[in-house]
Amino acid sequence: MQLLDEASDALRQEQQRSKRFVQRQDSASLMPPTPTSRPPKMETGEDLLLKKLPGSVEAAEGPEAVGAVSAKSSFRSAHFQGVLPCEEPPAPASRRHSLMSNAEVDLKLAQSWRRKGTATTSKVARTATSGGGLKQLSGEDDAEQLLIIRTLNRFVLDPSSPKRLGFEVLGLFLIIYDLFWLPMQVFDPPGNTFTEVMGWTSSIYWALDIPMSFLVGQIIQKKGIIEMHVRAIAGLYIRGWFWFDILVVSVDWSLNVYEMVTNTRNVGGISALRLGKGVRILRVFRLIRVLKGGGMLQELLDTIHSEHCIIIVGIVKLLGLILCVNHFIACLWFWIGRQDPNGIDTWFYDNAIDGRGIPYQYSTCLHWSLTQFTPASMEVYPTNATERIFCVCVIVSAMVIFSSFISAITNAMTQLRTLNKDRNEQFSLLRRYLTQCNVSGGLLARVLQSVSSAMNRNKRRVHEEDIKVLNMLPLSLRQDLNSEVYSPTFALHPFFSVCNSCFELHIRKLYSVALKGRSLPPNQELITSGESATAMYFITSGALTYKCDKQLSPLPVLLQEGKWICEAALWLKWSHNGFATTGPEECDVVGLDAGKFQDIFKDDITVKNYAVAFWTYFMECPGSLTDAWADEELLFDWATGALVSAEKHVGGVINPDHRNHAFTRHVINKRRSSSAMLDETHVGKIFPKSGSSIDGPE
């Protein structure tokens, strides 16, 4: 008991000295907040004795005490990503001063952010350039014409937008309808309400498609870009499908008008057999739309992401093509059989099907057509020279078409087997093992289902480096692709949420040259303590566990999808002070090269100010910085400061990336109104004033 009393008195004296030292240094901001989620721990005499032992935080004196308090303040900084507080490890008294000196040396501002220079944001340059172009245009053209062009540009649709894809699906359905129904006119089918409605729907649709085509972006394959300006779109369309569409639509509506005048009821408005040979030739123009249907179908297939679905759809396309060819041959075979004026020497009258209905006549012709493509036979055969010649031509064509079809089907099936080759081999071995071990049926099914689920979860992510053909893309198209792939992940960080809105040119280049994806197997290290930090990592799938060298808790920190690690590498000369490893499952990360990031943004005053704010804060409390540090409050304040700087240069309101909902709400709350610009009062003194020196220590 006497020993405990002495320890308590000594501890009380040490705490009073530490408090007086903190007050003299005016470091009240470094005092750690009391965690509300943890109840105060009752301390026993044994705990008090341990606190007095050499090397404990409470036993430290002078600057060591400040460092300990600073280390504890990392609890609030760790709130955003769940990082546990880190404390200085015990060290002999002779080394305490050297440890503090090393901590100060390590926290140096990166060389790129210490350079002097004045710059603006890339958005300012882009706005000035576009403004000059508009002034030149307004000087050449009438103001009213300029207003019309600007208005029309707002209505231009992206070719891959849902509205345009829905419109093209309707057009593809009408093309398939024409492919089936127009050749059926040789059977002289009676008209009905459905066929009349479909005929008028087709005519109206293709008439509307012409003006709509002037308001749909055109893909320029050579440059890999989408042209979204009305003038350029009009030029491309007029040099392309415009005159073809005008011809087909004109013929279609002429036939419709003729049908209305003559009161001829039939599908599409006109009967091909009643209008004579000339009108039948004109009707063929509607079938030429099949050329456009191929492009429409390909655009729809481009929206499919599953390799299995693409192969299966390819097989269905081949089957549809074979049926379409046989449909045309069947209609031609029926037409040839009815050409004998005497009605005797043809297969049509020889088989006595002239009195049968249209369904039986068509199915008989289709059956005959299919037998020419396959080794099969039927009772219908040619009875004159014309039919015999046509039959020979069909057989010769069928040898080429059907052999190509079989080859394509075989290739597609081989691709399907190749995709599942490794999976099938593993399942085969597993079934053999379970069978040889006489495993019961119920347990066998449970094992197979569990393995199948695990294999589906552990599929390796395909990275950009694995696809060599991407190097063949034009630079602008490559940048568009990378921006769409990576911007949702980076937008979760408040600073990059601002970058996506303010630094468009810089960020496109960053996503193209400074990122590298990695797939880490289970239980593998991503970063190692003591190594120089060269990249910041964003977790795209899976999870990482991080443990700081100075962490007292034995439990590691869990960083899941959407989090990041090693942000200090972008702003400081930083060395890792912990270990980050994967868990029992694979983890995919995207690495942002710190050197390339600094080269791209080194001349931007806004990013420099953000770097200085980051460095300044941790110069005051170096013990709180870890690889997994992420304080939501500070990150939001610094990102808001970057937004203030950008708005000041642009002279207008800039909204951050809307995909970061939390930061967007934070900015909205900071604004005086929904459309007001932010000012420096929203950020306080975190950022230096414009024009002031931001040079860090040499």
Secondary structure, 3 states (H helix, E strand, C coil): CHHHHHHHHHHHHHHHHHHHHHHHCCCHHHCCCCCCCCCCCCCCHHHHHHHCCCCCCCCCCCHHHHHHHHHHCHHHHCCCCCCCCECCCCCCHHHHHHHHHHHHHHCEECHHHHCCCCCCCHHHHHHHHHHHHHHHHHHHCCHHHHHHHHHHHHCCECCCCHHHHHHHHHHHHHHHHHHHHCHHHHHCCCCCHHHHHHHHHHHHHHHHHHHHHCCECEEECCCCEEECCHHHHHHHHHCCCHHHHHHHHHHHHHHHHHHHHHCCCCHHHCCCCCCHHHHHHHHHHHHHHHHHHHHHHHHHHCCCCCHHHHHHHHHHHHHHHHHHHHHHHHHHHHHHHCCCCCCCCCHHHHCCCCCCCHHHHHHHHHHHHHHHHCCCCCCCCCCCHHHHHHHHHHHHHHHHHHHHHHHHHHHHHHHHHHHCHHHHHHHHHHHHHHHHCCCCHHHHHHHHHHHHHHHHHCCCCCCHHHCHHHHHCCHHHHHHHHHHHHHHHHCCCHHHHHHHHHCHHHHHHHHHHCEEEEEECCCCEEECCCCECCEEEEEEECEEEEEECCECCCCCEEEECCCEECCHHHHEECECCEEEEECCCCEEEEEEEHHHHHHHHCCCHHHHHHHHHHHHHHHHCHHHCCCCCCCHHHHHHHHHHHHHHHHHHHCCCCCCCCCCHHHHHHHHHHCCCCCCCCCHHHCCCCCCCCCCCCCCCC
